[in-house]
Amino acid sequence: MSLLSLVIAVLLNLVSAQSPLAHTKIGQSKSLAKDYLLPSHVKPSLYQVKLEPNFDFDIFNGSVRITISVVTTTNAVVLHTHQLTIETASISLLDVNGTVVNSVAGTSFSNDDKDFYNIGFEEDLVAGSVYTLVIDSFSGILNSENDGFYLAKYTDEEGNTN
């Protein structure tokens, strides 16, 4: 698996191995699939990701800049954040000039298997606008469940575990 694939899995986590959607056959349940889709009022177009794994403690830290286009006026952005902890104080919203334009009013995490992370802003994000959502600090666990950014170990020909 390439690093790009791992990065995408960490950020999006659209279908996790534990979710019912992962075990659904194509066409079996369109309503189930819709339950896991993010709202369509904001569309991402670019992800700039930095990941720093710590293999001694099986964790990682990271940051991301997501360019978003607002389709329908809203005051919230929703992300998938399976097994991630986001530092709320590290979230900012920038305009195309890189200026902070809106403050975070609050965040919430869905306590179901959808893993939605809701970021509410004090002012509306206007339809037709382009912003950069910046999350300067998030962390997660390098688990061994082949889910998200995961830790894979193998034994080489000499019996060494890597």
C-alpha positions in Angstrom: 0.0 0.0 0.0 1.4 3.4 -0.9 1.8 6.3 1.5 -0.8 8.2 -0.5 -3.3 5.4 0.0 -2.6 5.4 3.8 -3.0 9.2 4.0 -6.3 9.1 2.2 -7.5 6.3 4.5 -6.6 8.3 7.6 -8.4 11.4 6.5 -11.5 10.0 4.8 -12.1 6.7 6.5 -15.1 6.4 4.3 -15.5 2.7 4.8 -13.9 1.1 7.8 -13.6 -2.7 8.3 -15.9 -2.4 11.3 -18.7 -0.5 9.6 -21.8 -2.2 8.2 -21.1 -0.5 4.9 -17.9 -2.4 4.4 -19.9 -5.7 4.4 -22.7 -4.4 2.1 -22.9 -5.7 -1.4 -23.2 -3.2 -4.3 -26.8 -2.3 -4.7 -27.8 -4.1 -1.4 -28.7 -1.0 0.5 -28.5 2.5 -1.0 -30.0 4.0 2.1 -27.2 2.4 4.3 -24.6 3.9 2.0 -26.2 7.4 2.2 -26.0 7.3 6.0 -22.2 7.3 5.7 -21.9 10.0 3.1 -20.8 13.4 4.2 -23.2 16.3 3.6 -22.9 17.8 0.1 -23.0 21.4 1.1 -19.1 21.5 1.1 -16.9 19.8 -1.5 -13.2 19.2 -0.8 -10.8 19.6 -3.8 -7.3 19.4 -2.3 -5.8 17.7 0.8 -2.3 18.7 2.0 -1.4 16.2 4.7 1.5 15.8 7.1 1.8 12.7 9.2 4.5 11.9 11.8 4.4 8.3 13.0 5.9 7.4 16.3 6.6 3.7 16.0 7.9 3.4 19.6 4.4 4.2 21.0 2.3 3.1 18.0 0.8 6.6 17.6 0.9 9.4 15.0 0.5 13.1 14.9 -0.5 15.1 11.9 -1.9 18.2 10.3 -4.0 18.9 7.2 -5.0 21.7 4.9 -8.2 21.0 3.0 -9.3 23.3 0.2 -13.1 23.4 0.2 -15.8 24.9 -2.1 -19.1 25.8 -0.5 -22.0 24.5 -2.6 -24.8 25.6 -0.3 -24.5 28.3 2.4 -23.8 26.6 5.8 -22.1 27.3 9.1 -20.6 23.8 9.5 -18.2 21.4 7.9 -18.4 17.7 8.6 -15.5 15.2 8.3 -14.9 11.5 8.9 -12.5 11.1 11.7 -12.2 7.4 12.6 -10.0 6.9 15.6 -8.6 10.5 15.4 -8.3 13.1 18.1 -8.5 16.7 16.8 -7.2 19.7 18.8 -10.1 22.1 18.5 -7.9 25.1 19.1 -5.8 24.1 16.0 -8.7 24.5 13.6 -8.9 27.6 11.4 -10.7 28.7 8.2 -8.7 30.8 5.7 -9.9 32.7 2.6 -8.0 32.5 -0.7 -5.5 35.1 0.5 -4.6 33.0 3.6 -6.4 35.3 6.1 -8.3 33.8 8.9 -12.0 34.6 8.2 -14.1 32.7 10.6 -13.9 31.4 14.1 -14.9 27.9 15.3 -18.0 28.2 17.4 -17.8 24.5 18.5 -17.2 21.0 17.6 -19.0 17.7 18.1 -18.3 14.0 17.4 -21.0 11.5 16.5 -21.0 8.6 19.0 -22.0 6.1 16.4 -20.2 4.0 13.8 -20.3 6.9 11.3 -17.4 8.8 13.0 -18.6 12.2 11.9 -16.7 15.2 13.3 -18.8 18.4 13.1 -17.1 21.8 13.0 -19.4 24.7 13.6 -18.4 28.2 12.7 -19.6 31.5 14.1 -20.5 32.9 10.7 -21.9 31.3 7.5 -19.7 29.9 4.8 -21.3 31.5 1.7 -22.2 29.4 -1.3 -19.7 29.9 -4.2 -16.8 30.7 -1.8 -13.5 28.8 -1.6 -11.8 28.3 1.8 -8.9 26.4 3.3 -9.8 24.4 6.4 -6.7 24.0 8.5 -6.3 21.5 11.3 -2.8 22.0 12.7 -2.9 19.2 15.2 -4.6 15.8 15.2 -3.4 12.4 16.5 -4.3 8.8 16.2 -3.4 5.2 17.1 -1.3 3.1 14.7 -3.4 0.0 15.2 -2.9 -3.4 13.7 -6.5 -3.8 12.3 -5.7 -2.6 8.7 -8.0 0.3 9.3 -6.9 3.9 8.7 -3.2 4.7 9.1 -2.2 1.3 10.5 0.9 -0.4 11.8 2.0 -3.5 9.8 4.7 -5.7 11.1 6.4 -8.6 9.3 9.1 -11.2 10.1 12.1 -11.2 7.7 14.0 -14.3 6.5 16.3 -14.0 9.5 13.4 -14.1 12.1 13.5 -10.4 12.9 10.2 -8.6 13.4 10.0 -5.3 11.6 
